[in-house]
Amino acid sequence: MNDKLAIKAAFEEKTGILVKNTITGSKLSTMSVGGLIDHFVTIENIEDLTKALSFFFSEGVKYKVVAGGSNVIFPDKISDTWILKLGQGFRTKEVISENKEGVILKIGSAIPLIGLSSEYSKKNFSGLEFAGGIPAAIGGALKMNAGAHGSDMSQIVEEVYFVNTAGNVEVFKKEDCGFAYRQSSFPGGSVITGCKMRLKKCQEGEAISKRSYFLAERKKNQPITIPSSGSIFKNPTPQLSAGVLLDSLGLKDFKCGQAQISGMHANWIVNPNRLATSSEVLQIIEKCKKKALKEEGIALKTEVKLF
């Protein structure tokens, strides 16, 4: 089954899920770049997700998943890859237990991380203060083990729920997730649907004060109000940040068309007028890689996912 229209028709018939082809990558990412997506599917529940992945598995259809879109760069044209996004049915929150020690939550993967951080910091639960300025959904944050200020998702997660490529529901304990610096080891093609996390009870105002401090630091040092994908590269070592390295190479404010490296933080590529193309962003990424390798012998690795 190679014909695109035939695959689309078969998918809609077998799953009952409609496929859209009027969505652009620029609308799905915080970088605001990317062209028209041929096959875009919003999934609203576990049943539909299992049907969709089972279909893709049986027909050999390539697909990728977008969550909050804060860590992805879409190409200017997407032709062969289907894009899945989990909808409102995955914006669920459940208190499993709560006592004087803390709270255990079951959180759907489409819940915005920033909102969850704000809500529970205000309720005097500690653990999510680091996430006050990370514009990711829970699913994407788990996939990349998002973090800041010395903390990350692995420190609060107890279980992660996902559907594998064959359409089967699985649960990983934290120790099974392979969490490391900005990475995890969930099976390729699997789709994270949620997690169980534990937050600790803290003194009145302590968590919100800490969160506010972290957020103020981000606003002072990072261009968080301008379209971007956040940090582009992983830090080469714990002692050397990618931002410091690129700054030392004189790359702040470097431009390629409408895309540019931020003058505020050299590890951020920004799209200030929302007119940049994906190819312009990718050219800057390649420029940074080549200069770091040539002048410092450092092979930079991208933190952002290139769709």
C-alpha positions as CSV (number, residue, x, y, z in Angstrom):
1,M,0.0,0.0,0.0
2,N,2.2,2.8,-1.3
3,D,-0.2,5.4,-2.6
4,K,-0.7,8.2,-0.1
5,L,-4.4,8.6,-0.7
6,A,-5.0,4.9,-0.4
7,I,-3.1,4.8,2.9
8,K,-5.1,7.8,4.2
9,A,-8.4,6.3,3.2
10,A,-7.5,2.9,4.7
11,F,-6.4,4.6,8.0
12,E,-9.6,6.6,8.3
13,E,-11.7,3.5,7.5
14,K,-10.0,1.2,9.9
15,T,-9.5,3.6,12.8
16,G,-12.4,6.1,12.4
17,I,-9.9,8.9,12.9
18,L,-9.8,11.8,10.5
19,V,-6.5,12.9,8.9
20,K,-5.8,16.6,8.3
21,N,-3.5,18.1,5.7
22,T,-3.9,21.8,6.4
23,I,-1.6,22.1,9.4
24,T,1.9,23.6,9.2
25,G,4.9,22.7,11.3
26,S,5.1,26.4,12.2
27,K,1.8,26.2,14.1
28,L,2.9,23.1,16.0
29,S,6.3,24.4,17.3
30,T,7.5,27.2,19.5
31,M,10.2,27.9,16.9
32,S,7.4,28.8,14.4
33,V,9.1,27.2,11.4
34,G,8.0,24.4,9.2
35,G,5.9,23.8,6.1
36,L,2.6,22.0,5.4
37,I,2.2,18.6,7.0
38,D,0.6,16.0,4.6
39,H,-0.8,13.8,7.3
40,F,-1.6,15.2,10.7
41,V,-3.7,13.2,13.3
42,T,-5.0,14.3,16.6
43,I,-5.5,11.4,19.0
44,E,-8.0,11.8,21.8
45,N,-7.9,8.6,23.8
46,I,-5.9,5.4,24.4
47,E,-8.2,3.3,22.2
48,D,-7.7,5.5,19.2
49,L,-3.9,5.6,19.9
50,T,-3.7,1.8,20.0
51,K,-5.7,1.6,16.7
52,A,-3.5,4.1,15.0
53,L,-0.2,2.6,16.0
54,S,-1.4,-0.9,15.2
55,F,-2.3,0.3,11.7
56,F,1.1,2.0,11.2
57,F,2.8,-1.2,12.4
58,S,0.9,-3.4,10.1
59,E,1.3,-1.1,7.1
60,G,4.9,0.0,7.7
61,V,3.9,3.7,7.9
62,K,6.4,6.2,9.3
63,Y,5.2,8.5,12.0
64,K,6.5,10.9,14.7
65,V,4.8,12.4,17.7
66,V,4.7,16.1,18.7
67,A,3.8,17.2,22.2
68,G,4.2,20.9,23.2
69,G,6.5,21.5,20.2
70,S,9.1,23.3,22.3
71,N,11.9,20.9,21.4
72,V,11.3,20.2,17.7
73,I,12.2,21.8,14.4
74,F,10.0,20.9,11.5
75,P,11.4,20.9,7.9
76,D,10.0,23.4,5.4
77,K,8.2,20.5,3.7
78,I,7.0,17.2,5.2
79,S,6.0,14.6,2.7
80,D,6.3,11.1,4.0
81,T,6.0,11.2,7.7
82,W,2.7,11.2,9.6
83,I,2.6,13.5,12.6
84,L,0.6,12.5,15.7
85,K,-0.5,14.9,18.5
86,L,-2.3,13.8,21.7
87,G,-5.4,15.9,22.3
88,Q,-7.6,17.0,25.2
89,G,-8.3,13.4,26.2
90,F,-4.7,13.2,27.5
91,R,-5.0,16.4,29.6
92,T,-5.9,14.5,32.7
93,K,-4.8,14.9,36.3
94,E,-5.6,12.5,39.2
95,V,-4.5,12.7,42.8
96,I,-3.7,9.1,43.7
97,S,-2.8,9.9,47.3
98,E,-2.0,12.9,49.5
99,N,-0.7,13.2,53.1
100,K,1.6,15.4,55.2
101,E,4.6,14.0,53.3
102,G,3.5,14.9,49.8
103,V,1.3,14.0,46.9
104,I,1.3,11.3,44.3
105,L,-0.2,12.3,40.9
106,K,-1.2,10.6,37.7
107,I,-0.7,13.1,34.9
108,G,-1.7,12.8,31.2
109,S,1.0,13.5,28.7
110,A,-0.7,16.5,27.1
111,I,-0.7,18.5,30.3
112,P,1.5,21.6,30.0
113,L,4.5,21.4,32.3
114,I,4.5,25.1,33.1
115,G,0.9,25.1,34.3
116,L,1.5,22.0,36.4
117,S,4.6,23.6,38.0
118,S,2.7,26.7,38.8
119,E,-0.3,24.9,40.3
120,Y,1.5,22.6,42.6
121,S,4.1,25.1,43.7
122,K,1.3,27.3,44.8
123,K,-0.1,24.3,46.7
124,N,3.2,24.0,48.6
125,F,4.5,20.9,46.9
126,S,8.1,20.8,45.9
127,G,9.7,19.1,42.9
128,L,8.4,21.0,39.9
129,E,9.9,24.4,40.6
130,F,12.6,24.0,38.0
131,A,9.9,23.7,35.2
132,G,8.5,27.2,35.6
133,G,10.0,28.3,32.3
134,I,9.9,25.1,30.2
135,P,7.2,25.3,27.6
136,A,6.8,21.5,27.1
137,A,4.0,19.1,27.6
138,I,4.5,16.2,30.0
139,G,5.0,13.6,27.3
140,G,7.8,15.6,25.6
141,A,9.4,16.5,28.9
142,L,9.5,12.8,29.9
143,K,10.9,11.8,26.5
144,M,13.9,14.2,26.8
145,N,14.1,14.2,30.6
146,A,13.6,17.9,30.6
147,G,15.4,19.8,33.3
148,A,16.9,23.0,34.6
149,H,18.6,24.5,37.7
150,G,20.0,21.1,38.7
151,S,16.7,19.2,38.6
152,D,14.9,17.2,35.9
153,M,11.9,14.9,35.4
154,S,13.6,11.8,36.5
155,Q,13.8,13.1,40.1
156,I,10.0,13.2,40.5
157,V,8.7,10.4,38.2
158,E,7.8,7.0,39.5
159,E,6.2,5.3,36.5
160,V,5.7,6.2,32.8
161,Y,2.8,4.9,30.7
162,F,3.1,4.4,27.0
163,V,1.8,2.6,23.9
164,N,4.4,0.6,21.9
165,T,4.6,0.4,18.2
166,A,2.4,-2.7,18.0
167,G,-0.3,-0.8,19.8
168,N,0.1,-2.4,23.2
169,V,0.0,-0.5,26.5
170,E,3.1,-0.7,28.7
171,V,4.3,0.7,32.0
172,F,7.9,1.4,32.9
173,K,9.1,2.0,36.4
174,K,11.6,4.9,36.7
175,E,14.6,2.5,36.7
176,D,13.4,1.1,33.3
177,C,13.3,4.5,31.6
178,G,17.0,4.9,31.1
179,F,16.9,8.6,32.2
180,A,20.1,10.5,31.7
181,Y,21.1,14.0,30.8
182,R,18.3,15.1,28.3
183,Q,17.5,11.6,27.3
184,S,15.6,8.5,28.0
185,S,15.4,5.0,26.5
186,F,11.7,4.4,25.7
187,P,11.3,2.0,22.8
188,G,11.6,3.7,19.4
189,G,8.2,4.7,18.0
190,S,6.4,4.4,21.4
191,V,4.0,7.1,22.5
192,I,4.1,8.3,26.1
193,T,0.5,8.7,27.4
194,G,1.2,9.8,31.0
195,C,3.1,9.2,34.2
196,K,2.9,8.9,38.0
197,M,4.9,11.4,39.9
198,R,5.6,12.2,43.5
199,L,6.0,15.7,44.9
200,K,7.1,16.5,48.5
201,K,5.2,18.8,50.9
202,C,7.1,21.9,51.8
203,Q,6.7,25.0,53.9
204,E,4.1,27.7,53.0
205,G,5.4,29.8,50.1
206,E,8.7,27.9,49.8
207,A,8.0,26.2,46.4
208,I,6.5,29.2,44.7
209,S,9.3,31.5,45.9
210,K,11.9,29.1,44.5
211,R,10.0,28.7,41.2
212,S,9.7,32.5,40.9
213,Y,13.5,32.9,41.4
214,F,14.2,30.3,38.8
215,L,11.8,31.9,36.3
216,A,13.3,35.3,37.0
217,E,16.8,33.9,36.2
218,R,15.5,32.4,33.0
219,K,14.0,35.7,31.9
220,K,17.2,37.5,32.7
221,N,19.5,35.2,30.8
222,Q,17.3,33.6,28.1
223,P,15.0,35.1,25.4
224,I,12.0,33.1,26.5
225,T,9.5,35.6,25.0
226,I,10.8,35.2,21.4
227,P,9.9,32.2,19.2
228,S,12.6,29.5,19.7
229,S,13.1,25.9,20.6
230,G,15.1,26.7,23.8
231,S,18.5,25.2,24.1
232,I,19.7,23.9,20.7
233,F,22.7,21.8,21.9
234,K,23.5,19.6,24.9
235,N,26.2,20.9,27.1
236,P,29.5,19.2,26.0
237,T,30.5,18.5,29.7
238,P,29.1,19.3,33.1
239,Q,31.8,22.0,33.4
240,L,31.3,23.6,29.9
241,S,27.9,24.8,28.7
242,A,27.1,25.0,25.0
243,G,26.1,28.6,25.5
244,V,29.5,29.6,26.9
245,L,31.3,27.7,24.2
246,L,29.4,29.3,21.4
247,D,29.7,32.7,23.0
248,S,33.5,32.2,23.1
249,L,33.4,31.4,19.4
250,G,31.8,34.8,18.7
251,L,28.5,33.4,17.5
252,K,26.1,35.6,19.5
253,D,23.8,37.5,17.1
254,F,25.0,35.4,14.1
255,K,22.2,35.6,11.4
256,C,21.0,33.5,8.5
257,G,18.1,35.1,6.8
258,Q,15.4,35.6,9.4
259,A,16.9,33.2,11.9
260,Q,19.6,34.2,14.3
261,I,21.5,33.2,17.4
262,S,20.3,35.2,20.4
263,G,22.4,38.0,21.6
264,M,21.2,37.0,25.1
265,H,22.1,33.4,25.0
266,A,24.4,31.8,22.4
267,N,22.7,28.3,22.7
268,W,19.4,29.7,21.6
269,I,18.4,30.2,18.0
270,V,15.4,32.7,17.7
271,N,12.9,33.6,15.1
272,P,12.0,37.1,16.2
273,N,9.7,38.0,13.3
274,R,8.2,34.5,12.8
275,L,9.5,34.7,9.2
276,A,12.5,32.3,9.4
277,T,12.6,29.0,7.4
278,S,13.6,25.7,8.8
279,S,16.5,25.6,6.4
280,E,17.8,28.9,7.8
281,V,17.7,27.4,11.3
282,L,19.5,24.3,10.2
283,Q,22.2,26.3,8.5
284,I,22.9,28.0,11.8
285,I,23.0,24.7,13.6
286,E,25.6,23.4,11.1
287,K,27.6,26.6,11.4
288,C,27.8,26.1,15.2
289,K,28.8,22.4,14.8
290,K,31.5,23.1,12.3
291,K,33.0,26.0,14.2
292,A,33.0,24.2,17.5
293,L,34.7,21.2,16.0
294,K,37.2,23.1,13.9
295,E,38.3,25.6,16.6
296,E,37.8,23.6,19.8
297,G,37.7,20.0,18.7
298,I,34.2,19.7,20.3
299,A,31.5,17.7,18.6
300,L,28.3,19.4,19.6
301,K,25.1,17.2,19.9
302,T,21.7,18.7,19.4
303,E,19.2,18.7,22.2
304,V,16.4,19.8,19.9
305,K,14.8,17.1,17.7
306,L,15.0,17.6,14.0
307,F,11.8,16.3,12.4
